[in-house]
Amino acid sequence: MFLLQKIRIQFIKSWPILMGTLGVASVSVIIAASPAYASSDTEFDAKAQLDHRLDSLNILLYTILLCLTVLTIWAFKHRRIRFLHETGLAVIYGLILGAIIKYAYKSPDINFMDVVPENRSEVVNMTVPPDAVWLHLNGIKNQTIYQKTYVYSFKGEVFSTQSKEIENKVTFDPEIFFNILLPPIIFNAGYSLKRKYFFRNLGTIFTLAFLGTTISAFAIGGILYGFVQLFGKTATNAEFTFLDTLNFGAIISATDPVTVLAIFNDLHVDVNMYAMVFGESVLNDAVAIVLSSAVQSYGETFTSSDSGFQVSPFFKSLGVFVYTFASSFIIGATMGCATALLTKFTHIRDFPLLETALFFMMSYSTFLIAEAADLTGIVAVLFCGICQAHYTYNNLSRDSRLRTKHLFELLNFLAENFIFCYIGVSMFTFPKHHFEPLFIFAAFLAIIIGRAANIYPLSFLLNLGRKNKISGNFQHMLFFSGLRGAIAFALAIRNTVSDARQTLLTTTSVIVIVTVIVCGGSTMQLLNWFNIPVGVDDETECMQIHLRSVSDPSASNQTQSVANGHISNPSHTANSRSQSPQPVFFRGTSSGSPLRSQPEFITENTEELLVL
């Protein structure tokens, strides 16, 4: 016995363009006839068991990749091999696994059912796919009439009906990257920030991060748009607007020099060089995300009747940029200070496990609050991490200090390497890649020009007011440190509906892979070519200040301040410190001075220096 099945398409949101009214709309379509009985419980159990096995296999594969990455990193560090970083290894292992899944692994195919709209006039003007499809089954089984409804969620455009189920399993929801994996990466960047050198180069960092990222985004967007207009269909089959290329420019301007920074840290590269590269990468991630939101805001208010530049949408998008960044900063700083107050005025430090749990949840909730408020969680969680390191860290018990440092360092390591593994795997398994070789070549050329337009002119202007000039070799190293990574990929994969966005995702993935492996692997050679000082650390800087204090006794107090991780007034004596007010956000000692923020970082050599 056969029956007629209908599908009801439910619109969760209202789209005035489609329906013109609020509420739920539905469209009926007819499917080919099928047997009038549902699958038995045994068949459902078998299907559920198969899904469970595939899910377990999926997690196991990524776990094996991370294990291989860790073991290879150990081997490289043991042999002092630095031509390839762990992120490059993760990408290479991911590419190998993706190729195996694509061409060698045999898994059950997915069952598809074709549907045809019953009334085409109701769906002909749809520009946005529905959120869910309701499948109604009506039939008779064992002389009993039954009605069942199944829901199918929107997943994306179908490119091939021959895909394997394992390929779908290893492809994750983009929101997992943005809501789960990115927050610990960004928070750890703020929490592990070396504040002394960061604030010493604050003007340079802010200039490169804000103005430089904006210059880079517009340069990349303009070059790619000109390339598409010049070569047309020869360059790409996708249709690009200037807003598409400008949005790509904002996304791809987010640098992630994790490979370079790891080598910098191992070799103790000049601390100011490290601070500029690290600080710029931390802040320009936040700027790139907010800039991308501003571009989207301009596109939403842009009227198609006038194809030229429109002043009103421009100023609105500029207001969105300022409002989003400022509001996200306020949320992050407020949550960081609130955590500091909680840990100061309660005795939760007597229970280190509870203290660590509260610290973690307060920090993660900062990201969620900003996202729920339609702001940028990345900016909020970054400044929350900075405030937590500056204030809350002093209130934590010694156990919680060690736990939080190690916890977020571990989460950052696993999340970052997982993303790079996924980038490699997705090159073969993600169904929405759109390869355009000429466009990818133009994108590489555009990011090189955009990076150069960012670093060299701004460094020239900054040197006009800096006492410690940014040398030409430092500028070259800053230029080559502009690797692309997790942030750019996570932003690009969020929307892959149109051909243009699919092309941008593929281009971003290729750029990330090439820059991480090639540019990251050549860091050692670049340091040698540019004669960048290595073996420089905090102790060397303390010694330099001490030597200066021999000829200038008024500078001697700076040595103590540098060792403690902050700069204080040289004339601020111990007696005056005892009369200073109690700090607001962190605990003080009996003399009123705050606890040293990172006591475990003070070495024996530094203590010997203080005796001198």
C-alpha positions as CSV (number, residue, x, y, z in Angstrom):
1,M,0.0,0.0,0.0
2,F,1.3,3.4,-0.9
3,L,0.5,6.9,0.3
4,L,0.9,10.5,-0.6
5,Q,3.5,12.4,1.5
6,K,3.6,16.1,2.0
7,I,6.4,18.4,3.3
8,R,5.7,21.5,5.2
9,I,8.4,24.2,5.2
10,Q,8.5,26.2,8.3
11,F,10.0,29.7,8.5
12,I,11.3,30.3,12.0
13,K,12.0,34.0,11.2
14,S,10.0,36.5,9.3
15,W,11.3,37.7,6.0
16,P,9.2,40.7,4.7
17,I,10.9,40.3,1.3
18,L,9.3,36.8,0.9
19,M,6.1,36.9,2.8
20,G,5.4,40.5,3.7
21,T,3.9,39.6,7.0
22,L,4.9,38.2,10.3
23,G,4.3,34.7,11.5
24,V,4.8,31.2,10.1
25,A,4.5,30.4,6.4
26,S,4.2,26.9,4.9
27,V,4.6,25.4,1.4
28,S,3.5,22.0,0.4
29,V,5.4,19.7,-2.0
30,I,4.8,16.2,-3.2
31,I,7.3,13.4,-2.9
32,A,7.4,10.1,-4.8
33,A,5.2,7.4,-3.2
34,S,6.7,5.2,-0.6
35,P,5.5,2.2,1.5
36,A,2.8,2.9,4.0
37,Y,4.7,1.8,7.1
38,A,7.4,3.4,9.2
39,S,10.7,1.7,9.8
40,S,10.6,-0.8,12.6
41,D,12.2,-0.1,15.9
42,T,15.0,-2.6,15.0
43,E,15.9,-0.6,11.9
44,F,15.9,2.6,13.9
45,D,18.2,1.0,16.5
46,A,20.6,-0.2,13.8
47,K,20.7,3.3,12.3
48,A,21.3,4.9,15.6
49,Q,24.1,2.4,16.4
50,L,25.7,3.2,13.0
51,D,25.5,6.9,13.7
52,H,27.1,6.4,17.1
53,R,29.9,4.4,15.6
54,L,30.6,7.1,12.9
55,D,30.5,9.8,15.5
56,S,33.0,7.9,17.7
57,L,35.2,7.3,14.7
58,N,35.1,11.0,13.8
59,I,36.2,12.1,17.3
60,L,38.8,9.3,17.3
61,L,40.3,10.5,14.0
62,Y,40.8,14.0,15.3
63,T,42.1,12.7,18.6
64,I,44.7,10.6,16.7
65,L,45.7,13.6,14.6
66,L,46.3,15.7,17.8
67,C,48.3,12.8,19.3
68,L,50.5,12.6,16.2
69,T,50.9,16.3,16.3
70,V,52.0,16.3,20.0
71,L,54.5,13.4,19.4
72,T,55.9,15.0,16.3
73,I,56.3,18.3,18.2
74,W,58.2,16.5,20.9
75,A,60.5,14.9,18.4
76,F,61.1,18.2,16.7
77,K,61.9,20.0,20.0
78,H,64.1,17.1,21.1
79,R,66.1,17.3,17.9
80,R,65.9,21.2,17.9
81,I,64.1,21.2,14.5
82,R,62.3,24.5,13.9
83,F,61.5,24.5,10.2
84,L,57.9,23.4,10.9
85,H,55.6,24.4,13.7
86,E,52.9,22.3,15.3
87,T,50.2,24.2,13.4
88,G,51.9,23.4,10.1
89,L,52.1,19.7,11.2
90,A,48.4,19.8,12.1
91,V,47.5,21.1,8.7
92,I,49.6,18.5,6.9
93,Y,48.2,15.6,9.0
94,G,44.7,17.0,8.3
95,L,45.3,17.0,4.5
96,I,46.5,13.4,4.7
97,L,43.4,12.3,6.7
98,G,41.1,14.2,4.4
99,A,42.5,12.5,1.3
100,I,42.2,9.1,2.9
101,I,38.5,9.7,3.8
102,K,37.8,11.1,0.4
103,Y,39.4,8.5,-1.8
104,A,40.2,5.4,0.3
105,Y,37.6,5.0,3.1
106,K,34.4,3.1,2.3
107,S,31.4,4.0,4.3
108,P,27.7,3.7,3.8
109,D,26.1,6.2,1.4
110,I,23.5,8.5,2.5
111,N,19.9,7.9,1.5
112,F,18.3,10.8,-0.4
113,M,14.7,11.6,-1.2
114,D,13.9,14.0,-4.0
115,V,11.1,16.5,-3.4
116,V,9.2,18.6,-6.0
117,P,7.2,21.7,-5.0
118,E,3.4,21.2,-5.4
119,N,2.8,24.9,-5.9
120,R,5.9,26.5,-7.5
121,S,4.4,30.0,-7.4
122,E,4.8,30.0,-3.6
123,V,8.5,29.3,-3.6
124,V,9.7,30.9,-6.9
125,N,10.6,34.2,-5.2
126,M,12.5,32.7,-2.2
127,T,15.9,34.2,-1.7
128,V,16.6,32.7,1.7
129,P,16.3,28.9,2.4
130,P,13.9,27.7,5.1
131,D,15.2,26.8,8.5
132,A,13.4,23.5,8.7
133,V,11.3,21.0,6.6
134,W,8.4,19.1,8.2
135,L,7.8,15.7,6.7
136,H,4.2,14.4,7.3
137,L,3.5,10.7,7.0
138,N,0.0,9.4,6.8
139,G,-0.7,5.7,6.4
140,I,-2.3,2.5,7.7
141,K,-0.5,-0.2,9.6
142,N,-2.1,-3.2,11.1
143,Q,-5.6,-1.7,10.5
144,T,-4.6,1.4,12.4
145,I,-4.3,4.9,10.8
146,Y,-1.3,6.8,12.0
147,Q,0.1,10.2,11.4
148,K,3.8,11.1,12.0
149,T,5.8,14.3,11.5
150,Y,9.5,14.4,11.1
151,V,11.7,17.6,11.0
152,Y,14.7,18.1,8.8
153,S,17.0,21.0,9.5
154,F,18.6,23.2,6.9
155,K,22.2,22.2,6.2
156,G,23.1,23.8,2.9
157,E,23.0,23.4,-0.8
158,V,23.4,19.8,-2.3
159,F,26.3,19.4,-4.7
160,S,26.4,15.7,-5.0
161,T,24.1,12.8,-4.0
162,Q,27.1,10.5,-3.9
163,S,28.7,11.8,-0.7
164,K,29.6,9.5,2.1
165,E,28.2,9.7,5.6
166,I,31.6,9.8,7.1
167,E,32.3,13.0,5.1
168,N,29.3,14.6,6.6
169,K,30.3,13.5,10.1
170,V,33.8,15.1,9.9
171,T,32.2,18.4,8.7
172,F,31.2,20.4,11.8
173,D,28.7,23.2,12.3
174,P,30.6,26.5,11.8
175,E,29.1,27.8,15.1
176,I,31.2,25.2,16.9
177,F,34.3,27.0,15.8
178,F,33.0,30.5,16.7
179,N,31.3,29.7,20.0
180,I,33.4,26.8,21.4
181,L,36.9,26.9,19.9
182,L,37.7,30.6,19.4
183,P,36.9,32.0,22.9
184,P,39.7,30.1,24.8
185,I,42.2,31.1,22.0
186,I,41.4,34.8,22.3
187,F,41.1,34.7,26.1
188,N,44.4,33.1,26.5
189,A,46.0,35.8,24.3
190,G,44.8,38.4,26.7
191,Y,45.4,36.4,29.9
192,S,49.0,35.6,28.9
193,L,49.8,39.1,27.7
194,K,53.1,40.5,28.8
195,R,51.6,43.8,29.9
196,K,54.9,45.6,30.5
197,Y,56.1,45.4,26.9
198,F,52.6,45.6,25.5
199,F,51.8,49.0,27.1
200,R,55.3,50.2,26.3
201,N,54.6,49.8,22.6
202,L,50.9,50.6,23.0
203,G,50.9,53.4,20.4
204,T,52.6,51.3,17.8
205,I,50.3,48.3,18.4
206,F,47.1,50.4,18.3
207,T,48.2,52.1,15.1
208,L,49.1,48.8,13.3
209,A,46.0,47.1,14.7
210,F,43.3,49.7,14.0
211,L,44.6,51.9,11.2
212,G,46.8,49.2,9.6
213,T,44.0,46.6,9.5
214,T,41.6,49.1,7.9
215,I,44.2,50.0,5.3
216,S,44.9,46.3,4.6
217,A,41.2,45.5,4.3
218,F,40.5,48.3,1.8
219,A,43.6,47.5,-0.2
220,I,42.8,43.8,-0.5
221,G,39.1,44.5,-1.2
222,G,39.9,47.1,-3.9
223,I,42.5,45.0,-5.6
224,L,40.3,41.9,-5.8
225,Y,37.3,43.9,-7.0
226,G,39.4,45.5,-9.7
227,F,40.7,42.1,-10.7
228,V,37.2,40.6,-10.9
229,Q,36.0,43.6,-13.0
230,L,39.0,43.4,-15.3
231,F,39.0,39.7,-16.0
232,G,35.3,38.9,-15.5
233,K,34.3,35.3,-16.0
234,T,37.9,34.4,-16.9
235,A,38.9,35.0,-13.2
236,T,35.9,33.4,-11.5
237,N,32.4,32.2,-12.3
238,A,31.0,33.7,-9.1
239,E,29.5,37.2,-9.0
240,F,31.4,39.5,-6.7
241,T,30.3,42.9,-5.5
242,F,32.7,45.4,-3.9
243,L,31.1,44.6,-0.5
244,D,32.0,40.9,-1.0
245,T,35.6,41.7,-1.7
246,L,35.8,44.3,1.1
247,N,34.3,41.8,3.5
248,F,36.9,39.3,2.4
249,G,39.6,42.0,2.9
250,A,38.4,42.5,6.5
251,I,38.3,38.7,7.2
252,I,41.7,37.9,5.7
253,S,43.4,40.8,7.5
254,A,43.1,39.0,10.8
255,T,46.6,37.7,11.3
256,D,47.5,34.7,13.5
257,P,51.3,34.4,13.7
258,V,51.2,31.6,16.3
259,T,54.1,29.8,14.5
260,V,56.2,32.9,14.5
261,L,55.4,33.7,18.1
262,A,56.3,30.2,19.3
263,I,59.7,30.4,17.7
264,F,60.1,33.9,19.1
265,N,59.4,32.6,22.5
266,D,61.8,29.6,22.2
267,L,64.7,31.8,20.9
268,H,63.9,34.8,23.3
269,V,63.7,37.2,20.4
270,D,63.9,40.9,21.2
271,V,61.0,41.7,23.7
272,N,59.8,44.7,21.8
273,M,59.7,42.8,18.5
274,Y,57.7,40.1,20.3
275,A,55.4,42.6,21.8
276,M,54.6,44.3,18.5
277,V,53.9,41.1,16.7
278,F,51.9,39.6,19.5
279,G,50.0,42.8,20.3
280,E,49.1,43.6,16.7
281,S,47.9,40.0,16.1
282,V,45.7,40.1,19.2
283,L,44.0,43.4,18.5
284,N,43.7,43.1,14.8
285,D,41.7,39.9,15.2
286,A,39.1,42.0,17.1
287,V,39.3,44.9,14.7
288,A,38.9,42.6,11.7
289,I,35.7,41.0,13.2
290,V,34.2,44.4,14.0
291,L,35.2,45.8,10.6
292,S,33.5,42.8,8.9
293,S,30.3,43.6,10.9
294,A,30.5,47.2,9.8
295,V,30.8,46.1,6.2
296,Q,27.7,43.9,6.6
297,S,25.8,46.8,8.2
298,Y,26.7,49.0,5.2
299,G,25.3,46.3,2.9
300,E,22.1,46.0,4.8
301,T,21.4,49.8,4.5
302,F,22.7,50.1,1.0
303,T,20.0,50.9,-1.5
304,S,20.4,49.2,-4.9
305,S,18.8,52.1,-6.7
306,D,22.1,54.0,-6.4
307,S,25.1,52.0,-7.3
308,G,27.6,54.7,-6.2
309,F,28.9,55.5,-2.8
310,Q,26.2,56.4,-0.3
311,V,27.0,58.7,2.6
312,S,24.2,57.7,5.0
313,P,25.0,53.9,5.0
314,F,28.7,54.7,5.4
315,F,28.2,56.8,8.5
316,K,25.8,54.2,9.9
317,S,28.4,51.5,9.4
318,L,31.1,53.7,11.0
319,G,28.8,54.2,14.0
320,V,28.2,50.4,14.1
321,F,32.0,49.9,14.2
322,V,32.5,52.3,17.1
323,Y,29.5,51.2,19.0
324,T,30.2,47.5,18.6
325,F,33.9,47.8,19.6
326,A,33.3,50.2,22.5
327,S,30.3,48.2,23.9
328,S,32.2,44.9,23.6
329,F,35.2,46.4,25.4
330,I,33.0,47.7,28.2
331,I,31.4,44.3,28.7
332,G,34.8,42.5,28.8
333,A,36.3,45.0,31.2
334,T,33.2,45.0,33.4
335,M,33.1,41.2,33.7
336,G,36.9,41.1,34.4
337,C,36.5,43.7,37.2
338,A,33.4,41.9,38.5
339,T,35.4,38.7,38.8
340,A,38.2,40.6,40.6
341,L,35.7,42.0,43.1
342,L,34.1,38.6,43.7
343,T,37.5,37.0,44.4
344,K,38.6,39.8,46.6
345,F,35.5,40.2,48.9
346,T,34.7,36.5,49.3
347,H,36.6,33.6,50.8
348,I,36.2,31.4,47.7
349,R,40.0,31.3,47.5
350,D,39.9,28.9,50.4
351,F,38.4,26.4,47.8
352,P,40.7,26.5,44.8
353,L,38.5,24.2,42.7
354,L,35.4,26.4,43.1
355,E,37.6,29.5,42.6
356,T,38.9,28.1,39.3
357,A,35.4,27.0,38.1
358,L,34.0,30.5,38.9
359,F,37.0,32.1,37.0
360,F,36.4,29.9,34.0
361,M,32.6,30.4,33.8
362,M,32.8,34.2,34.4
363,S,35.3,34.5,31.6
364,Y,33.4,32.3,29.1
365,S,30.1,34.0,30.0
366,T,31.7,37.3,28.8
367,F,31.8,36.0,25.3
368,L,28.2,34.7,25.4
369,I,26.9,38.0,26.9
370,A,28.4,40.0,24.1
371,E,27.2,37.6,21.3
372,A,23.7,37.6,22.8
373,A,23.7,41.4,22.8
374,D,24.5,41.4,19.1
375,L,28.0,42.6,19.8
376,T,31.4,40.9,19.3
377,G,32.3,38.3,21.8
378,I,35.9,38.1,20.6
379,V,36.6,41.7,21.6
380,A,34.8,41.2,24.9
381,V,36.6,38.1,25.9
382,L,40.0,39.6,24.8
383,F,39.7,42.6,27.2
384,C,38.2,40.3,29.8
385,G,41.4,38.3,29.7
386,I,43.5,41.4,30.0
387,C,41.5,42.6,33.1
388,Q,41.6,39.1,34.6
389,A,45.4,39.0,34.3
390,H,45.8,42.5,35.7
391,Y,43.4,42.4,38.6
392,T,41.8,39.0,39.3
393,Y,45.1,37.1,39.1
394,N,46.3,38.8,42.2
395,N,43.3,37.7,44.2
396,L,43.5,34.0,43.3
397,S,45.1,31.4,45.5
398,R,48.4,29.9,44.4
399,D,46.7,26.7,43.3
400,S,44.1,28.6,41.2
401,R,46.9,30.8,39.6
402,L,48.7,27.7,38.4
403,R,45.4,26.0,37.3
404,T,44.1,28.9,35.3
405,K,47.4,29.5,33.6
406,H,47.8,25.8,32.7
407,L,44.1,25.3,31.9
408,F,43.8,28.1,29.3
409,E,47.2,27.3,27.9
410,L,46.0,23.7,27.3
411,L,42.7,24.8,25.9
412,N,44.4,27.3,23.5
413,F,46.8,24.6,22.3
414,L,44.1,22.0,21.7
415,A,41.6,24.4,20.1
416,E,44.1,26.0,17.8
417,N,45.6,22.7,16.6
418,F,42.1,21.2,16.2
419,I,41.2,24.1,13.9
420,F,44.3,23.6,11.8
421,C,43.6,19.9,11.6
422,Y,40.1,20.6,10.5
423,I,41.3,23.1,7.8
424,G,43.4,20.3,6.3
425,V,40.6,17.7,6.5
426,S,38.0,20.0,5.1
427,M,40.0,20.7,1.9
428,F,38.8,17.2,0.8
429,T,35.6,16.6,2.8
430,F,33.8,20.0,2.9
431,P,31.3,19.9,0.1
432,K,31.2,23.7,-0.6
433,H,34.7,24.4,-1.8
434,H,34.8,26.4,-5.0
435,F,38.3,26.5,-6.5
436,E,39.2,29.4,-8.7
437,P,43.0,29.4,-9.3
438,L,43.2,32.9,-10.8
439,F,41.2,34.4,-8.0
440,I,43.4,32.6,-5.4
441,F,46.5,33.9,-7.1
442,A,45.1,37.5,-7.1
443,A,44.2,37.1,-3.4
444,F,47.8,36.2,-2.6
445,L,49.0,39.2,-4.5
446,A,46.4,41.4,-2.7
447,I,47.4,40.3,0.8
448,I,51.1,41.0,0.0
449,I,50.3,44.5,-1.2
450,G,47.9,45.1,1.7
451,R,50.4,43.9,4.3
452,A,53.1,46.1,2.8
453,A,50.7,49.1,2.7
454,N,50.0,48.4,6.4
455,I,53.5,48.0,7.8
456,Y,56.0,50.2,5.9
457,P,54.1,53.6,5.7
458,L,52.8,53.3,9.3
459,S,56.3,52.4,10.6
460,F,57.7,55.4,8.9
461,L,55.1,57.7,10.5
462,L,55.6,56.0,13.9
463,N,59.3,56.5,13.8
464,L,58.8,60.2,13.6
465,G,57.6,60.2,17.2
466,R,59.4,57.1,18.6
467,K,62.7,57.3,20.6
468,N,63.2,53.6,20.0
469,K,62.9,53.4,16.2
470,I,61.4,50.5,14.3
471,S,64.4,49.4,12.2
472,G,64.1,48.3,8.6
473,N,64.8,44.7,9.6
474,F,62.1,44.8,12.3
475,Q,59.7,46.1,9.7
476,H,60.6,43.3,7.3
477,M,60.0,40.8,10.1
478,L,56.6,42.4,10.9
479,F,55.7,42.1,7.3
480,F,56.5,38.4,7.1
481,S,54.8,37.7,10.5
482,G,51.3,38.4,9.0
483,L,50.3,34.7,8.8
484,R,46.6,33.9,8.5
485,G,45.0,31.3,10.7
486,A,42.1,30.2,12.9
487,I,40.2,33.6,13.0
488,A,40.1,34.1,9.3
489,F,39.0,30.5,8.6
490,A,36.3,30.6,11.4
491,L,34.9,33.9,9.9
492,A,34.9,32.6,6.3
493,I,33.1,29.3,7.1
494,R,30.2,31.0,8.8
495,N,28.4,31.8,5.5
496,T,28.9,29.6,2.5
497,V,25.5,29.8,0.8
498,S,26.4,31.8,-2.3
499,D,29.1,30.9,-4.9
500,A,31.0,34.0,-4.0
501,R,31.2,33.0,-0.3
502,Q,32.2,29.5,-1.2
503,T,35.1,30.9,-3.4
504,L,36.1,33.1,-0.5
505,L,36.2,30.1,1.9
506,T,38.4,28.1,-0.4
507,T,40.7,31.0,-1.0
508,T,41.0,31.6,2.8
509,S,41.7,27.9,3.4
510,V,44.5,27.9,0.8
511,I,46.0,31.1,2.1
512,V,46.0,29.8,5.7
513,I,47.7,26.5,4.7
514,V,50.4,28.2,2.5
515,T,51.2,31.0,5.0
516,V,51.4,28.6,8.0
517,I,53.6,26.0,6.3
518,V,55.8,28.2,4.1
519,C,56.0,31.5,6.0
520,G,55.9,29.9,9.4
521,G,58.5,27.4,8.4
522,S,60.9,30.0,7.1
523,T,60.9,32.1,10.4
524,M,64.3,30.8,11.5
525,Q,65.9,31.8,8.2
526,L,64.2,35.2,8.2
527,L,65.5,35.9,11.7
528,N,69.1,35.2,10.5
529,W,68.7,37.2,7.3
530,F,67.3,40.2,9.1
531,N,69.8,39.9,12.1
532,I,67.0,40.1,14.6
533,P,68.4,39.9,18.2
534,V,67.8,36.6,20.0
535,G,68.5,35.5,23.5
536,V,67.0,38.7,24.9
537,D,64.6,38.3,27.8
538,D,63.4,40.2,30.9
539,E,66.7,39.6,32.8
540,T,68.7,41.3,30.0
541,E,66.4,44.3,30.2
542,C,66.7,44.4,34.0
543,M,70.5,44.4,33.6
544,Q,70.4,47.2,31.1
545,I,68.3,49.3,33.6
546,H,70.7,48.4,36.4
547,L,73.7,49.5,34.4
548,R,71.9,52.8,33.7
549,S,71.2,53.2,37.4
550,V,75.0,53.1,38.1
551,S,75.4,56.4,36.4
552,D,71.9,57.7,37.3
553,P,70.9,56.7,40.9
554,S,67.3,58.0,40.4
555,A,66.7,55.2,37.9
556,S,67.6,52.5,40.4
557,N,64.1,52.0,41.6
558,Q,63.1,51.0,38.1
559,T,65.0,47.8,38.5
560,Q,62.6,46.6,41.2
561,S,59.6,47.7,39.1
562,V,60.7,45.8,36.0
563,A,61.3,42.6,37.9
564,N,57.8,42.8,39.3
565,G,56.2,43.3,35.9
566,H,55.2,47.0,36.1
567,I,56.6,50.5,36.0
568,S,56.3,52.6,39.0
569,N,57.3,56.1,40.0
570,P,61.0,56.1,40.8
571,S,60.5,58.5,43.7
572,H,57.8,56.3,45.2
573,T,59.5,55.0,48.4
574,A,58.5,52.2,50.6
575,N,57.2,54.7,53.2
576,S,55.0,56.4,50.6
577,R,53.7,53.0,49.4
578,S,52.6,52.2,53.0
579,Q,50.5,55.3,53.0
580,S,48.8,54.7,49.6
581,P,45.1,53.7,49.5
582,Q,44.1,50.1,49.4
583,P,43.7,48.9,45.8
584,V,40.1,48.5,44.6
585,F,40.1,45.3,42.5
586,F,42.9,43.1,44.1
587,R,44.1,42.2,47.5
588,G,46.9,44.1,49.2
589,T,49.5,43.2,51.6
590,S,49.7,44.6,55.1
591,S,51.7,47.6,53.8
592,G,49.0,48.3,51.2
593,S,51.0,47.3,48.2
594,P,49.5,44.8,45.8
595,L,50.7,41.3,45.4
596,R,53.1,40.7,42.6
597,S,51.0,39.7,39.6
598,Q,53.2,36.8,38.3
599,P,55.6,35.7,41.1
600,E,56.5,32.5,39.4
601,F,58.1,34.4,36.5
602,I,60.9,35.9,38.7
603,T,64.0,33.9,38.2
604,E,67.0,33.3,40.4
605,N,69.2,35.6,38.2
606,T,66.7,38.4,38.7
607,E,66.8,38.0,42.4
608,E,70.6,38.2,42.3
609,L,70.3,41.3,40.3
610,L,68.0,42.9,43.0
611,V,70.7,42.1,45.6
612,L,73.1,44.2,43.6
